Amino acid sequence: MSIEIDGEARRALEAICDTFAPGIDGLSSATERGVPDALLASAGSAPSSEDRAAFVALLETWDTQIAGSEQAPFFIALAG
């Protein structure tokens, strides 16, 4: 089972992944390699529905001030 997300949550996950593997020097980015989808599939296999819901909630609030830091948009800007 895979977790389904879209919009801002999807963009946040892709930005986080691409921050660590941006796809430079001819290499594919994490998003191009399917890392976000693999993470969603992995998180979807968590036995706890509360854990799955917390993961989605984290992604949905990632690029907001409610995420706890003025630096929250940092990953989005880096992956830009």
PyMOL commands that set and color helices and strands:
alter all, ss='L'
color gray80, all
select helices_A, chain A and resi 7-20+35-44+49-61+65-67+74-79
alter helices_A, ss='H'
color red, helices_A
deselect
rebuild
show_as cartoon
